Amino acid sequence: MSSVSTSTGCGRRCSTTSEGWLRPVNLRRNPVARRNSDGSYRLLLNKQIRSALDGLLGELEDLLFSEPDDPSLARLHPTAYTDDPDRDAEYQLLAGDELRSKRRQAIDTVRSSLAADELTEAQMWAWLQALNSLRLVVGTRLDVDDDDGPVEVEADSPDRGLWEIYEFSTQIQGYLVRALDS
């Protein structure tokens, strides 16, 4: 089992890796992004992390548009009217395309800005939206529930890779929030 436990801010705390993806040497320094004096943001991710994000978001985009009824996408289009299936179906029909379009735009923004050293505030928000979608899908596959406590993941767990993706995206998302709040 791992000794690292990262607060997700939403959902379970998870322990998946002994080293973690983003371990800053100085905890006051943000290893993902920093606000510049002109209001833009300096993106500090290395090529390996940028490549991993590109691959994960590419898979998410493929899933969103090639398998829109996949059960792991349920949290991306939650039921709006639990007591009225007809009304909910109408809502999903009207809002579904717009929600998918906004998710695709956020994913496209992130993937097209992965090579950039500087991001605008709008791009930072797109990064948060895309990472949130990724976390919701992975969290659904892992059956993450806000009421669950810390989770210890065994080294040989078949879900270990998903937990690592969940922790990875959680860490990046948290650092982006910190940068926007600075």
For each residue, the residues with C-beta under 8 A, 3 or more apart:
1: 15 152 153 154 155
2: 5 15 16 17 18 152 153 155
3: 15 18
4: 15 16 17 18 19 20
5: 2 13 14 15 150
6: 13 14 15 20 167 170 171
7: 13
8: 11 12 13 14 166 167 170
9: 170 173 174
10: 135 146
11: 8 135 139 144 145 146 148 166
12: 8 144 145 148 149 150 151
13: 5 6 7 8 149 150 151
14: 5 6 8 150 151 153 163 166 167 170
15: 1 2 3 4 5 6 150 151 152 153
16: 2 4 153 160 163 164 166 167
17: 2 4 20 21 164 167
18: 2 3 4
19: 4 23
20: 4 6 17 23 167 171
21: 17 49 164 167 168 171 172
22: 31 32 49 168 171 172 175
23: 19 20 31
24: 27 29 30 31
25: 29
26: 29
27: 24
28:
29: 24 25 26
30: 24 33 34 44 175 178 179 182
31: 22 23 24 44 45 175
32: 22 43 44 45 172 175 176 179
33: 30 41 42 43 44 119 124 175 176 179
34: 30 41 42 44 179 182
35: 39 40 41 42 179 180 182
36: 39 40 41 42 118
37:
38:
39: 35 36 121
40: 35 36 118 119 120 121
41: 33 34 35 36 118 119 120 121 123 124 179 180
42: 33 34 35 36 117 118
43: 32 33 113 116 117 118 119
44: 30 31 32 33 34
45: 31 32 49 50 53 172
46: 49 50
47: 50 51
48: 51 52
49: 21 22 45 46 52 53 172
50: 45 46 47 53 54 114 115
51: 47 48 54 55
52: 48 49 55 56 168
53: 45 49 50 56 57 110 114 172
54: 50 51 57 58 111 114
55: 51 52 58 59
56: 52 53 59 60 134 165 169
57: 53 54 60 61 107 110 111 130 134
58: 54 55 61 62 111
59: 55 56 62 63
60: 56 57 63 64 107 130 133 134 137
61: 57 58 64 65 104 107 111
62: 58 59 65 66
63: 59 60 66 67 70 72 73 137
64: 60 61 67 68 73 76 100 103 104 107 133
65: 61 62 68 100 104
66: 62 63
67: 63 64 70 73
68: 64 65 73 100
69: 73
70: 63 67 73
71: 74 140
72: 63 137 138 140 141
73: 63 64 67 68 69 70 76 77 137 140
74: 71 77 78 140
75: 78 136 137 139 140
76: 64 73 99 103 133 136 137
77: 73 74 92 95 96 99
78: 74 75
79: 82 88
80: 87 88 91 92 95
81: 84 85 87 88 91
82: 79 88
83:
84: 81 87 88
85: 81 88 89
86: 89 90
87: 80 81 84 90 91
88: 79 80 81 82 84 85 91 92
89: 85 86 92 93
90: 86 87 93 94
91: 80 81 87 88 94 95
92: 77 80 88 89 95 96
93: 89 90 96
94: 90 91 98
95: 77 80 91 92 98 99
96: 77 92 93 99 100
97: 100 101
98: 94 95 101 102
99: 76 77 95 96 102 103
100: 64 65 68 96 97 103 104
101: 97 98 104 105
102: 98 99 105 106 129
103: 64 76 99 100 106 107 129 130 133
104: 61 64 65 100 101 107 108
105: 101 102 108 109 126
106: 102 103 109 110 126 127 129 130 133
107: 57 60 61 64 103 104 110 111 130 133
108: 104 105 111 112
109: 105 106 112 113 122 123 126 127 130
110: 53 57 106 107 113 114 123 126 127 130 131
111: 54 57 58 61 107 108 114
112: 108 109
113: 43 109 110 116 119 123 126 127
114: 50 53 54 110 111
115: 50
116: 43 113 119 123
117: 42 43
118: 36 40 41 42 43
119: 33 40 41 43 113 116 123 124 127
120: 40 41 123 124
121: 39 40 41 124 125 180
122: 109 125 126
123: 41 109 110 113 116 119 120 126 127
124: 33 41 119 120 121 127 128 176 179 180
125: 121 122 128 129 180
126: 105 106 109 110 113 122 123 129 130
127: 106 109 110 113 119 123 124 130 131 172 176
128: 124 125 131 132 173 176 177 180
129: 102 103 106 125 126 132 133
130: 57 60 103 106 107 109 110 126 127 133 134
131: 110 127 128 134 135 169 172 173 176
132: 128 129 135 136 173
133: 60 64 76 103 106 107 129 130 136 137
134: 56 57 60 130 131 137 138 165 169
135: 10 11 131 132 138 139 166 169 170 173
136: 75 76 132 133 139 140
137: 60 63 72 73 75 76 133 134 140 141
138: 72 134 135 141 142 162 165 166 169
139: 11 75 135 136 142 144 166
140: 71 72 73 74 75 136 137 143 144
141: 72 137 138 162
142: 138 139 159 162 163 166
143: 140
144: 11 12 139 140 148 166
145: 11 12 148
146: 10 11
147:
148: 11 12 144 145 151
149: 12 13
150: 5 12 13 14 15
151: 12 13 14 15 148 163
152: 1 2 15
153: 1 2 14 15 16 157 159 160 163
154: 1 157 160
155: 1 2 160
156: 160
157: 153 154 160 163
158:
159: 142 153 162 163
160: 16 153 154 155 156 157 163 164
161: 164 165
162: 138 141 142 159 165 166
163: 14 16 142 151 153 157 159 160 166 167
164: 16 17 21 160 161 167 168
165: 56 134 138 161 162 168 169
166: 8 11 14 16 135 138 139 142 144 162 163 169 170
167: 6 8 14 16 17 20 21 163 164 170 171
168: 21 22 52 164 165 171 172
169: 56 131 134 135 138 165 166 172 173
170: 6 8 9 14 135 166 167 173 174
171: 6 20 21 22 167 168 174 175
172: 21 22 32 45 49 53 127 131 168 169 175 176
173: 9 128 131 132 135 169 170 176 177
174: 9 170 171 177 178
175: 22 30 31 32 33 171 172 178 179
176: 32 33 124 127 128 131 172 173 179 180
177: 128 173 174 180 181
178: 30 174 175 181 182
179: 30 32 33 34 35 41 124 175 176 182
180: 35 41 121 124 125 128 176 177
181: 177 178
182: 30 34 35 178 179
